Amino acid sequence: MPDDRDPKPFALSDDEECTAIVTLKDLPFRGRREPKDRHLLVRVNGAQIGFVFRLPPQPCRIGRAQDAEVFLTDDGVSRKHARIVPENGVYVLEDTESANGTFVGGKRIDRHVLRDGDLIQFGPSTVFRYAVSDESGETLLRQLYEASVTDALTGARNREHFDLQLRAELSYARRHKSDVSLVLFDVDHFKRVNDTYGHPVGDQVLIELSRAVAQSLRNEDLFARYGGEEFAIILRGIDIVGARIVGERVRSLVENLEIPTEQGVLRVTVSVGCASLGAHPNMTPEQLVAAADAQLYAAKRAGRNRVMSAG
């Protein structure tokens, strides 16, 4: 009787495509179980939906305070809203006398031992899910989040995430009576680049430019592809003077960027427009974008490769 327990791949001819037969021992994981030792908070709503925070082995603070391990900008969240403390192999959620309360499963709590799947609400509308996961599960959650907020070509944040985050940042700035600025910039004569060198080179320009600009910014700055060859930077706590400095840094950086192509090194320039919440604290996100956009087009009308600012 033939033994078919270990099937072998075969081909009809040298020219035919062959499908390899894979046995269980060839699989990379082979059903190996990973320890569920990752304790995670996963945001389930708001501008940061999908964001993953791994709880550390020491207490962590949650709130609007800048030094909180889980920093939240949402309305209704206190500066020192809550904390999570590891105790005897479990994590305990404690409300730290917040103004609007901490809830688990819809019930207000002072202290609660967290269980996998718990829905935690800080204040009126900020919701996380507590999840106990293995390394692969955490990696997948992080990849899903990055895919949802990232522009596939450039690696900058995408337009949808920008729109959500700008609204959150304006709300945060108004509550704290601080400033927030917006820098918009656009690649000059980008259509000419595409027409002369081809779209693959145009894509490479956007990729190299994005990489260089992203590396020049602070961690708290948000860099996004606004559309086509136009990009945006949200600057928390920065006034119009600081925004113009950032805009000039970006302009100079791009002007000196060498982009290799098959036809040789390519250089491009950008025009930059800046606007700030500043003296207009009731400005809407749309109005702030319009103000920065007006300055961007003023820079183009003035000859391109320059920075213009409102105020």
C-alpha positions as CSV (number, residue, x, y, z in Angstrom):
1,M,0.0,0.0,0.0
2,P,1.5,3.4,-0.9
3,D,2.4,5.7,1.9
4,D,1.0,9.2,1.3
5,R,1.6,10.6,4.7
6,D,4.5,12.8,3.5
7,P,3.4,14.0,0.0
8,K,6.1,15.3,-2.3
9,P,5.9,18.2,-4.8
10,F,6.0,17.3,-8.5
11,A,5.9,19.0,-11.8
12,L,4.4,18.0,-15.1
13,S,7.3,19.5,-17.0
14,D,10.1,22.0,-16.6
15,D,7.9,24.6,-18.1
16,E,4.8,24.1,-16.0
17,E,4.3,26.1,-12.8
18,C,4.7,23.8,-9.8
19,T,2.7,24.1,-6.6
20,A,4.9,23.0,-3.6
21,I,3.3,20.8,-1.0
22,V,3.9,22.1,2.5
23,T,3.6,19.9,5.6
24,L,2.9,21.0,9.1
25,K,6.6,20.9,10.1
26,D,7.4,23.5,7.4
27,L,5.0,26.1,8.8
28,P,6.8,29.0,10.6
29,F,4.7,28.9,13.8
30,R,3.4,25.3,13.8
31,G,0.6,26.1,16.3
32,R,3.1,27.4,18.8
33,R,1.4,29.3,21.6
34,E,2.7,32.7,22.7
35,P,2.3,33.8,26.2
36,K,-0.5,36.4,26.8
37,D,1.7,38.9,28.6
38,R,0.8,42.1,26.8
39,H,-1.7,44.3,28.7
40,L,-3.1,46.9,26.4
41,L,-5.4,49.9,26.2
42,V,-6.9,50.2,22.8
43,R,-8.7,53.4,21.9
44,V,-12.2,52.6,20.4
45,N,-13.4,56.1,19.5
46,G,-12.3,59.7,18.8
47,A,-9.4,61.1,16.8
48,Q,-7.0,58.4,18.1
49,I,-9.3,55.4,17.4
50,G,-7.3,52.2,17.2
51,F,-4.3,53.7,19.1
52,V,-2.6,51.0,21.2
53,F,-0.8,51.7,24.6
54,R,1.0,48.8,26.4
55,L,0.7,49.1,30.1
56,P,4.1,49.2,31.8
57,P,5.1,47.1,34.9
58,Q,4.8,50.3,37.0
59,P,1.8,52.6,37.7
60,C,0.8,54.9,34.8
61,R,-1.2,58.1,34.9
62,I,-4.1,59.0,32.5
63,G,-5.3,62.5,31.8
64,R,-4.6,65.9,30.2
65,A,-1.4,66.6,32.1
66,Q,1.5,66.7,29.6
67,D,3.5,64.3,31.7
68,A,0.8,61.6,31.8
69,E,1.8,58.3,30.4
70,V,-1.6,58.1,28.6
71,F,-2.0,61.7,27.4
72,L,-5.5,62.7,26.4
73,T,-6.8,65.9,24.8
74,D,-10.5,65.1,24.9
75,D,-13.1,67.4,26.4
76,G,-14.2,66.3,29.8
77,V,-11.0,64.6,30.8
78,S,-9.3,65.9,33.9
79,R,-5.6,66.7,34.1
80,K,-5.1,63.8,36.6
81,H,-8.0,61.7,35.7
82,A,-7.1,58.1,36.6
83,R,-4.2,55.7,37.0
84,I,-3.6,52.0,36.4
85,V,-1.5,50.1,39.0
86,P,-0.1,46.6,38.7
87,E,-1.0,44.4,41.7
88,N,-0.2,40.7,42.2
89,G,-0.3,39.9,38.5
90,V,-3.4,42.0,37.6
91,Y,-3.9,45.6,36.7
92,V,-6.2,47.8,38.9
93,L,-7.9,51.0,37.5
94,E,-8.3,53.8,40.0
95,D,-10.1,57.1,39.5
96,T,-8.0,60.0,40.9
97,E,-10.9,62.3,41.9
98,S,-11.7,63.3,38.3
99,A,-14.4,65.8,37.6
100,N,-16.4,63.7,35.3
101,G,-15.7,60.2,36.5
102,T,-14.2,56.9,35.3
103,F,-16.5,54.1,34.1
104,V,-16.2,50.4,33.4
105,G,-19.0,48.7,31.5
106,G,-21.1,51.9,32.0
107,K,-20.8,51.9,35.8
108,R,-18.9,54.6,37.6
109,I,-16.0,53.2,39.6
110,D,-13.4,54.4,42.2
111,R,-11.3,51.2,41.9
112,H,-11.7,48.2,39.6
113,V,-9.6,45.1,38.8
114,L,-9.4,45.0,35.1
115,R,-10.5,42.0,33.1
116,D,-9.8,41.2,29.4
117,G,-12.4,43.0,27.3
118,D,-13.4,45.7,29.8
119,L,-14.6,48.9,28.2
120,I,-13.2,51.9,30.1
121,Q,-14.6,55.4,29.8
122,F,-12.8,58.4,31.0
123,G,-15.1,61.4,31.3
124,P,-18.2,61.8,29.1
125,S,-16.8,60.3,25.8
126,T,-13.3,58.9,25.9
127,V,-13.4,55.1,25.6
128,F,-10.7,52.4,25.6
129,R,-10.8,48.6,25.6
130,Y,-8.5,46.7,28.0
131,A,-7.1,43.7,26.2
132,V,-4.7,40.9,27.3
133,S,-2.8,39.7,24.2
134,D,0.2,37.9,23.0
135,E,3.0,39.5,21.0
136,S,1.5,38.7,17.6
137,G,-1.9,40.1,18.7
138,E,-0.3,43.4,19.8
139,T,1.7,43.6,16.6
140,L,-1.5,43.1,14.5
141,L,-3.4,45.8,16.5
142,R,-0.5,48.3,16.0
143,Q,-0.3,47.5,12.3
144,L,-4.1,48.0,11.8
145,Y,-3.8,51.4,13.6
146,E,-0.9,52.5,11.5
147,A,-2.7,51.4,8.3
148,S,-5.8,53.4,9.3
149,V,-3.9,56.7,9.9
150,T,-1.0,56.6,7.5
151,D,-0.8,57.7,3.8
152,A,0.3,54.6,1.9
153,L,2.7,56.4,-0.4
154,T,4.6,58.8,1.9
155,G,4.2,57.4,5.4
156,A,2.8,60.7,6.6
157,R,-0.5,60.7,8.4
158,N,-3.5,60.7,6.1
159,R,-6.1,63.3,5.5
160,E,-8.8,61.7,7.6
161,H,-6.5,61.5,10.6
162,F,-5.4,65.1,10.1
163,D,-9.0,66.4,10.0
164,L,-9.9,64.5,13.3
165,Q,-6.6,65.6,15.0
166,L,-6.9,69.3,14.0
167,R,-10.3,69.5,15.6
168,A,-9.0,67.9,18.8
169,E,-6.0,70.2,18.9
170,L,-8.1,73.3,18.5
171,S,-10.3,72.2,21.3
172,Y,-7.3,71.4,23.5
173,A,-5.8,74.8,22.8
174,R,-9.0,76.7,23.7
175,R,-9.4,74.9,27.0
176,H,-5.8,75.6,28.0
177,K,-5.7,79.1,26.5
178,S,-2.7,78.1,24.5
179,D,-1.9,78.4,20.8
180,V,-1.8,76.0,17.9
181,S,-0.5,76.7,14.5
182,L,-0.9,75.1,11.0
183,V,1.7,75.0,8.3
184,L,0.6,74.1,4.8
185,F,3.1,73.6,2.0
186,D,2.9,72.5,-1.6
187,V,5.6,71.3,-4.1
188,D,6.2,74.0,-6.7
189,H,5.6,73.0,-10.3
190,F,4.9,69.4,-9.4
191,K,2.9,68.8,-12.6
192,R,6.1,69.7,-14.5
193,V,8.0,67.1,-12.5
194,N,5.5,64.4,-13.4
195,D,5.3,65.5,-17.1
196,T,9.1,65.6,-17.4
197,Y,10.3,62.7,-15.4
198,G,7.2,60.5,-15.1
199,H,4.9,59.7,-12.2
200,P,7.2,57.2,-10.5
201,V,9.8,60.0,-10.1
202,G,7.0,62.3,-8.8
203,D,6.1,59.7,-6.2
204,Q,9.8,59.4,-5.2
205,V,9.9,63.2,-4.7
206,L,7.0,63.0,-2.3
207,I,8.5,60.0,-0.5
208,E,11.9,61.6,0.0
209,L,10.4,65.0,0.9
210,S,8.1,63.4,3.5
211,R,10.9,61.4,5.1
212,A,13.1,64.5,5.5
213,V,10.4,66.8,6.8
214,A,9.1,64.2,9.3
215,Q,12.6,63.7,10.8
216,S,12.9,67.5,11.4
217,L,9.8,67.8,13.6
218,R,9.0,67.2,17.2
219,N,7.3,64.1,18.4
220,E,4.1,66.1,19.3
221,D,3.9,67.7,15.9
222,L,1.5,66.0,13.4
223,F,2.7,65.8,9.8
224,A,0.1,64.8,7.2
225,R,-0.4,64.5,3.5
226,Y,-3.2,66.9,2.9
227,G,-3.8,65.9,-0.7
228,G,-1.7,65.3,-3.9
229,E,1.5,67.3,-3.5
230,E,0.2,69.3,-0.5
231,F,1.2,68.6,3.1
232,A,0.2,69.9,6.5
233,I,1.9,70.3,9.9
234,I,0.0,70.8,13.2
235,L,2.1,72.6,15.8
236,R,0.8,72.3,19.3
237,G,1.7,75.2,21.6
238,I,3.4,77.2,18.8
239,D,2.4,80.7,17.9
240,I,2.6,82.3,14.5
241,V,6.3,83.4,14.9
242,G,7.3,79.8,15.8
243,A,5.2,78.5,12.9
244,R,7.0,80.7,10.5
245,I,10.3,79.5,11.8
246,V,9.2,75.9,11.2
247,G,7.9,76.8,7.7
248,E,11.3,78.4,6.8
249,R,13.1,75.3,8.1
250,V,10.9,73.1,5.9
251,R,11.4,75.4,2.9
252,S,15.2,75.4,3.3
253,L,15.4,71.7,4.0
254,V,13.4,70.8,0.8
255,E,15.4,73.3,-1.3
256,N,18.6,71.6,-0.4
257,L,17.3,68.0,-0.7
258,E,18.9,65.9,-3.5
259,I,16.5,63.4,-5.0
260,P,18.3,60.7,-7.0
261,T,16.7,59.7,-10.3
262,E,17.8,57.7,-13.4
263,Q,18.2,61.1,-15.2
264,G,20.4,62.4,-12.4
265,V,19.8,64.4,-9.1
266,L,16.5,66.3,-9.0
267,R,15.8,69.3,-6.8
268,V,12.4,70.8,-5.9
269,T,11.1,73.7,-3.9
270,V,8.0,74.3,-1.8
271,S,5.8,77.3,-1.1
272,V,4.6,77.5,2.5
273,G,1.7,79.2,4.3
274,C,1.3,79.5,8.1
275,A,-1.7,80.5,10.3
276,S,-2.3,80.4,14.0
277,L,-5.3,80.2,16.4
278,G,-3.6,83.2,18.1
279,A,-5.9,86.2,18.4
280,H,-8.9,84.2,17.0
281,P,-9.6,81.5,19.6
282,N,-13.1,80.8,18.1
283,M,-11.6,79.9,14.7
284,T,-13.0,76.6,13.3
285,P,-10.7,74.0,11.8
286,E,-12.0,74.9,8.4
287,Q,-11.2,78.6,9.0
288,L,-7.7,77.8,10.2
289,V,-7.0,75.7,7.1
290,A,-8.4,78.4,4.9
291,A,-6.2,81.0,6.5
292,A,-3.0,78.9,6.0
293,D,-4.1,78.0,2.5
294,A,-4.5,81.7,1.6
295,Q,-1.0,82.3,2.8
296,L,0.3,79.4,0.8
297,Y,-1.2,80.8,-2.4
298,A,0.2,84.2,-1.5
299,A,3.6,82.6,-1.4
300,K,3.0,81.1,-4.9
301,R,1.9,84.5,-6.3
302,A,5.0,86.1,-4.8
303,G,7.3,83.8,-6.8
304,R,7.2,80.5,-5.0
305,N,9.9,78.9,-2.8
306,R,9.0,81.2,0.1
307,V,7.1,81.4,3.4
308,M,4.1,83.6,4.1
309,S,2.2,83.9,7.3
310,A,-1.1,85.4,8.6
311,G,-0.2,87.9,11.3
